[in-house]
């Protein structure tokens, strides 16, 4: 099967930045558990590295080389940080042997990882860690809280030498509700007893999460938080009642039925049904307002508002679900299949694979073959469910084979809902992020530029590529994009957009001419950097237009390359034109040069569409048609569609406006007068 690239999973021990908490070995921690001999050797080696780096700091300036990018181990931190995601997740730092040095979590991976590769401000222990880094692998999670749970799992399993290793007998906290009290309290529990003494909710990722949930429940539903012994001996309400945090059940200020109702609402929230509670309270608020009980309606309104804020913060592990989630991401020149493992409702990690595709199989065929080999060709633990981002071929047959091997029912599914849909989304995000990082690697880009040099027969490797593309909707909000690539990948600081004005709606040639003229006229005046190759998306017509602009401006030292989609518009079947429409370039679909061209073209397309949508939405929000009496959203759409945009509407005469469906002669006259004064 193809090469495997494992991504140790997701977890994080601390949300603090390296300035406040540095990765540490177990010897420096009072709570550290005595490690195995292998772990002890790793700890000793970490301390020796720290001592060596510390001595170098005194005698030389060698540490700056380590921190500037890890050249000592060949790790290019600057290039890595340029392409790392800014999403929450976990990261694993590996040495040259592939062993995990440190596992951490981050709310923003890019910002967190950047803090390790500064030239100043790091202590000797962190410098020793950075000096040994040969690779950093990241896995994206849905939230920082989820990363925290997964980080703890990894640290216990991998025992990295630079992590703080706490005792393994520490369990996750729970929320507990007694079943043997008329007015039960919400309690914090560290140990879940097996006896049937009440209901447990969790486990939660940390005691902070539990206490935050308890505070929210008590604040929203005014549930008691006192000990049973205190409750039994109260003769008057306590301070919690005075500050509106308790309904004083100890002195019978609330009936058992009403207290149970509030407790049931809290339980529903802890079970993830806060939306249902919000709906019930909203209805109760409206009923109270109808009865003119405004104080009660205001109290319910505050509860609803607090619940909506809580819905964004609360996290409780479902505790159920054993599944493997497989997602495929594919781009020109590479593909990635991510396998995310979930056990007992908790995500344990993700692994990434990069299988070859020498037969040009479809994405569905690739994923189907991978699933078969992954489970049937190897001895692996079989989950209860296999969820895939694409519908597999012969899914029923594959499900039967997996069930037979596992000797129990194994479900294979593609269309899922609820938390399973979230698992699929997360797996897809990880696959796309890993593939993007892989394609953006310096070695990959270098090979592509070398291949492009050979394909074009150049003496030197091109250093800078630019690509132009046009985007609009039926001529509305036309935008031209310019993206720039060099050997480090996209140079987003040099990206440019051109708002196209004064051309016929839908005339892509005129739009391209205007954008290229503006760009290269400035270049001739000494503004901006000169590209080695200009890519023009659109085929013969666009290439001829670019050639005309170059001739009019006297540009002679830039190679023109036209990219036209094939008849099937399938990636790999593009037609390439060099300088003129008569000189074509045929590249194999597996050519790194073609993959580079496709990458640049697709990025230009994406950037143009994003700019067009932003301009279109802004124009639609501030359309000059909005203030005209009798012209609502439907008639505005008909006008813009009929004339190809607002510019066409403004240029239309009264009889032409009256031809639009839904526009009468009197309304056409009103529109014309409003637009022209």
N, C-alpha and C positions, 0 to 999 in steps of 0.2 A: 504494500500500500504506500503511499508516499511518506515522506519524512514527517516525523511528529515533532511538534514544538509545544512542549507542555507549559502551561501557564499556571503555576501553583495557585491556589485559589485566593479567596478574598477574605481578609480580615485586617483589623487594625487595633493596636493596643492603645494608641493615644491620639487625641485630636489636637494636642498642642504642637506648636511649631518647634523646630530644632533649637530656637533660641532659648526656649523655656525647658525643654526636655530633650536630651540627646539619647540616641540608642546606647544601651548599656549592656555590659555582660553581667552574668549572674553574680560574679564575685563581689560586685559593688552594691548589691541589693540585700537588705536585711531579711526580706521575705523570700529570697530565692530558694528554690528547692535544690538539694544536691543533685547534680546532673550525672548522667552516665559517664563512663570513661571517655567516650568519644566526644561528648559535649564538654567535659572538663578540659580535654586537649584543645578543643576549639576556643574555649574561654581563655586558656593560657596563651594560645597563639594570638588572640585579639589583644590581650594585655601587652604582649611583647611588641606587636605592631604599633600600639599606641605609644609605647616607650620609645621605639625607634623614631616614629614621626615627631614625637616631642623633642628628642635630641636634635633632629634635623632643623626644627624651628629655631633652635638656639644658635646653630652654627651656620645655617645656610638658608637659602630662599627656596628650597626644593618643594615645599608644600604648595606653593602657588601653581606649580605644574600639575600636581595631583588634582587640585580643586578646579582648575580651569577646564577640565574635561576628562580627567581620568586617563591621560595619555600613557600612564605607567602600565595600564592593563589593556590599552587599546580601545577603551570605551569613550565614544565621542558624546559627551554630555550636552554640548551646545546643540548639536544636530538632533539628538534625542528629544530635548526639551522643546525644540521648535515644533515638533509634531505630536507631542503627547496631549492627551485629552484634558479638558478643564472640568470634567465631570467628577462626581464623588466615586471613590473606589479604593482598592488596596494596591500596594506595590510591593514587589519582592526584589531585593538586591542580591545578585548572584556573583560568585567569584569565577575565575577562569576555568575551574573544574565543574562549574554548574551547581555548586552547593549554595544553599540559601544562606546569606549573611544576615539579612534583616527583613522583617515583614512589618509594614506599617499601613495605616489608613489615612485618608485625607478627604476633606470636604471638597477641595479643589486639587486634583492630582498635579496639575501643572505648577501651581503656586507652591505646593508642598515640596515637590521634588526639586524645584529650582533653588530652594533654600539650602539644599545640601551642597550645591556646586558654586558656592560663593568663594571669593578669594580671601575674605576676612570674616572674623566673628565666630568661627567654629572651634570647638575644643579639640584636644589631641585625639580623643577617642573617636569622634566623628570623622576626623581627618584620616585616621587609620582605616575606618570603614570605607570611606570614599576612595582611598588609595587602592583598595582591593576589588572594587566594583568592575566587573567585566560586562555585565548586562543588567538591565532593569526591566522587569516585566510588570505590566499593570493589568488589572481587571476592573471593569466598571461595575458599580452597583447602583441600585435605585436611590439609595440614600446613604448618608454617613453612618446612620445607625445600623443599617444592614452590613456595612463594611466592618463595623466594630464587632458584630457577632462572628462574621466570617474570619476576621483576623484572629480572634481568640482560638478558633478551631485550628487554624494553621500553626500558630505558635505552639500549641500543645502537641501537634503532630510533628512539626519540623524542628522545634527547639533551636531556632537560629542563635548563634553565639552572641549577637549584638542586641538581642531583645531582652527585656526584663522578663524572667521566667518565674512566675508565681506558682504557689502550691496548686496542685491539680485537684485538691479536695474542695476547692471553693466552687459552689454551685451557683447557678443563675437564680436571681430572685423572682418571686411570684407575688401576685395579689391574691389574698385569701378572703373568702366570705363564709362565715359559720352558718351551718344549717340548723343549729340547735339554740337559736335565740330569736325572740320575737322582734328585736330591733338589732339585727346584725351590723357589725362595723366592717369597713374595708380595712384590711390589715396587710402589713408587709411581712412576708415569710421568705426565709432563705432556703428552708428544706421542705420538700413536698412529702407529707406523710401518706402512707398507703391506706391508712384507715379512712373510712367514709365519714369524715368529720365536717366536710364542707366542700366548697367549690374553689378551684385554683385557676388562675388566669396567668398565662405566660408560657415559657419563661421570657423575661425581659432582658435586654442586652446589658443593663447595668442597674444598680440601685438608684441612680439618679432618674432613670426612666420610670421606675416604679413609683418613686416618691412624687415625681411630676404628675403621673397619672392619678395617684391618690389625691393630691392637692386639687387637681382639676375636677375630679368626681365630687369631692367634698364641697368645692366652691360652687359647682353648677347645681348639684342635687341636694346639698346641705345635709349630707350623711354624717353620722357621728364618727369620731375617731378616738374616743376615749377607751380605756381598759374596761373590761366587764366589771371588775371590782369597784372602780370609780362610778360606773354607770349605776350600779345597784344601790349606792349609798348617797346619791344626789337628792337634795331636797329643794333645790332651786336651780334655774338654768345657769350654765357656766358662761365664760366670756365668749366662747364660740357662738353661742346663741345671740349675744349682744352685737357681734360684728356680722351677723347674718350668714354664718358658716354652718349652722346646725339648726335643726327644727325642734330641739329639746325633747326628744322622745323619753328622756329619763324622768321627766315630770309630766308626761302625757300631754304635751302641747300639740302633738300630732297623732292621728289615729294609726293603728297598725296597718290598716289598708292603704292609707296614703303613703306611709313610710315604705311599705313593700312596693308600691308603684314607683316611687323614686329609686329604690334599690334596683328594681327590674330595669329601669331606664339606664342606670349605671352599668348593669351587667350587659345589656345590649351594646352599649358603647365599647366595653372591654372585649366583646365578641366581634367587633368590627361592624356593628349595625347602627352606627351613629347617624347615618343618613335617615334610617327609618325613625329613630328617635326625634331627629330634627323635624321630620314631616309631622309626627304626632304632636310635638310641642307647638309647631306653627299653627296647626289646626286648632289646638286648645287656645292659643293666643287670640285667634280670630273669634272663637266662640266667646271668650271672656270680653273682648271688645264689643261684641254684639249685645252682651248682657250689661254693658256699661260698667263693667268691673275693670276699670283702667289700671289700678294698681297691680292686680293679678296679671293683666295683659302685659304690663311693663316688665314684671318679673319674668314672665315666660319669654318675652322678647330678648331680655338679657341672657337667658339660658340658651336660646337659639344662637345668638351671636357668639357666645363662648364655645358652644359645640362646634360651630363652623371653624373657629380658630383651632380647636383641638384636633379636628379631622386632618389637618395638615401635619401635626406633630406626633400623634400617637403611633406607636408601633408595638404590636404583639405578635410573636411567632405563632403561626397557626398550629404547629405541632403535628400536622398530618401531611401526607403526600410524599411518595418515593418515586422520583421521576428523573430521567435524563432528557435534557432539552438540547436538540441539535439544530443549529442555524447555519446557513450557508451565505457567504458574501462573495461576490465575484466582480472583478474589474479587469480591464485589459491588462494582461501580463501577470495575473495572479488570482488565486482564490483561497478562501479560508473557511474551514468548518469548525465552529466552536461547539464544544460539548460541555454543558453546564449540568452539574450534579446537584440534585435536591434530595435530602434524606430527612424524614420526619418533619417535613415542612421547612427545613432550614437549608439554605444554599451552602454547599460545601466548597465549591470552587469551579473553575473552568479550565479546560484544556483546548489547545488550538492545533489544528492539523492543516497541512498544506499539500493535499494530494495533487499529483500531476493529471493533466487532461490532454494526453496526446491524441486521443480519438475525437476531440471536439464534441464531447458529450454535452447534452443540455444540463442545466442546473438540476432538474428533477432526476435525470439519470445518474448524475454524479452523487447526489445525496442518497439515492436509493442504494447504489453500489456501496457507498461508504457505510451505511447502516448495516447492511448485510455482513460486510467484512469486519466491522467493529465488534459486533456481537456474536456472529456465527463462526467467524474465522479465528477468534481468540477466546481465551478463557476469562470472561469478565463477569462481574457481579451484574445480575439482571434486575433492573428496576421493575416497579409495577406498571410504569407508563413510559413510553418513548414518544416525546412530542417533537415535531419537526416543523421547520419554518415553511416547507413546501410539501404539497401533497405527494406522497411516494407512489411509484408505480407498483402495482400488485401489493398494495398495503395489507389486504386481507391474508394473502399468502405469507407475507413476511410476519404478520402478527401470529399466525399459526405456528410458524417455525420457531419464533422466539418463545411462545408459550410452551411448546413441546420441549425445548431445551431447558427452560426454567421449571418445568413440571408444575406450572400454575398459569393463570391467566396474565398475559402481558398485553396491555393495550397500546396500540400505535395510533396516534391521532395527530391531526393537523389543525383543524378548526376547534379552538377551545375558548373558554370565556373565564372571567374572573381572574384569580391570582395566577392561573395557568397561562392566561394570555400575557400577563405581566412577565412571567418567566420567559416566554417566547420573545417578547420585546427586548428583554435584557440580554438574552443570548444573541439575538441579532445585532444589538448594539456592540457587544463585545467582539463579534466576528468582524464587523465593519471596521471597528477601531483597530483591531489587530492587523487586519489586512492593510489599512491605510498606513500604519506604522511600518509594516514590512515593505510596502512599495516605496515608502519615503526614505528608506535606508540609503546611506551614502553610497554603498557598494552597488546597490540596485540601480540608482540613478546614474552612477558613473558608467556602468555597463550599457545603459540605454543611450547615453550621449556618445559613447564610443561606437555603438552600432549605427547611430544616425550619421556619424562622420563617414563610416565605411559605406553606408547606403548611398550617400550623396557624393561620394568620391572626393571629399575635402582633404586638404593637407593638414588642417588642425581641427581639434575637437571644438565645436561651437560652444560658446560660453553662455549665451543669453538668447532665449526664445521669447517671442511675443505672439499672441494669437488674438484676433479680433472676431467678434460675433455680434449679430443683430438679434434683438428680441422685441416683439410687440404683440398685441392682440387686435387683429383686424385693422392694423395701422394705428391703434391707440397707444399712446405712451411709448413711443419708439426709443429704445436705448441701445447704444453700442457699448460693448465691453472690451477691455484690453487686459489680459492676464500675462504675467511674466514668470518664466522659469529659468533657473540656473542649475548648477550641479548640486545645490542643496535643496532643490525642489521649488515650490511656489514662493515667489517674493511678494507677499501680499501688500507690503508697504508701497510697492510700485504699481499695484492694480489701479486702473482708471475706468471710469464710466463717462460716456458722452451722451448728453441729452440731445436728441436729434430734433431740430426744428426747421421749418420752412421747406420740407420736401413732401411730395405726394404721399398720402397715407398708403402704407404697404409697399412702398418702393424700396426694397432692400438694397438695391444697387446704389441709389442716391444716398441712402443712409450710410452705407459703407464708405462711399466717396467722401462724405462730409467728415466722418470720424477719422479716416486715414489722413485727410488733408490737414485737419486740426492737429493731429498727433505729430506728423512728420514735418509740418511747417515749423512747429515749435522746436523740433529736433534740429532742423537746419539753422535755426536761430541760436543754437547752443543750449537749449533747455532739455534736460533729460539725458538718459543713456541710450546709446545706439545698440539695437539688437543685431545679432548675427544672422538670424533667420526670422522671417515673418510668416506665420501661418494664418491663412484666411479660410474660415469655414464657409462653405457654400458652393464650391465647384468652379466651373469655367467662368461664369459671369462675374462672380466676385473676384476671381483672380485677374481677369482682364481689367476690371475697375481699379484694382490695386496697382497693376502695371501702369495704367494711365496716370494715376496719382504720382507714382515714382518718376515717370518721365517728365511730368509737368514741374516737379520740384527739383529735379536733377539728382535724385537718389540713385546711386549706382552700386553701392557696396553692401547691399543687404539682399540675401537670398530670399526669393518668394516661393512659398510652398502652399498650393491650394489643396484643400481636403474636401472631397465630395463623397457623400454617402452612396453606397452601392444601390442597386435596384431593389434589393431586399431590405436595405437599411440595417443590416446586421453588422455588428462589430466584427472587424477582421476582413470585411469585404469592401473597405473604402478604396476610392480611386484617388491617387495622389498626382498632382501636376507640379513640375518644377519649372519655375519662371514663366513658361507659356503653356497653353492648353494642348500643345502638340507634343510635349515632352512629359510622358507619364513615368511614374515610379511604381514598380510592382514589388510589394513586400509580403513575405509569408505571414500568415496570421499569428505565428509564434515569434515573429521578429521583435526583439527589444526596441528597435527603432520605431516600429509601428505602435508598440505599446506606449512609448513616450509621446508620440503624436496624438494618440487617442486620449491619453491622460490630459495633455494640455488642451486639446479641443473640448473635452468634457468639462474641464474646469472653467473654460471660457463660456461655455453654454450655461453652466450653473450660475456663474457670476452675472451674466447678462439677464437671465430670467429673474434673479433676485432683484436686480436693479429695476427691471421693467415692472415687476409686481409692486414694488414700493412706490414707484412713480404713478402707476395706474391707480393704486388705492388712494394715494394722496389727492390725485386729480378728481377721483370720484367723490371723495369726502368734501371737496371744495369746488365742485362743478358750478360754473356760472349758470347752468340750467336749473339749479335747485331753487333759485329764488323766483322762478317764473310761475305765476298762478296757473294751475291746470296741468302742469308738467310734473307728474310724480315719478317714482322709480321705474315703473314699467315703460312709460313714454320716453324717459331719458335713455333707457337701454335700447329702445327701438330707434331713437335718433342716432345714437352713437354707432349702433350696428349698421344702420342704413348708409351713413356717410363715412364710416370707417374711423370715427373719432370726433372729438370736439372741434378740431380745426376744420373738418369737412362740414360740420353743422354751421359753423360761423360763415363759411364761404357760400353756403347754399342760399338760393333766392327763395322768395315766398312761395312760388308755385312748386319748387322742388321740395320745400319743407312740407307742403300739403300732400305730397305723394307718400309720405311716411304713414304706415298703418296706425290708425288711432289719432292722427293729427288732422283737424279740420282746417278750413281756410282761415277762419277767424283766429284759431289758436296759432296757425303758422304765422299770421301777421303779428300776433303778440310776441311770439318767440323771436321773430326777425327784428322787431322794434327793441326788444330787451337786449339783444346781442349787439345791435348797431347804434342804439341811441336814437 
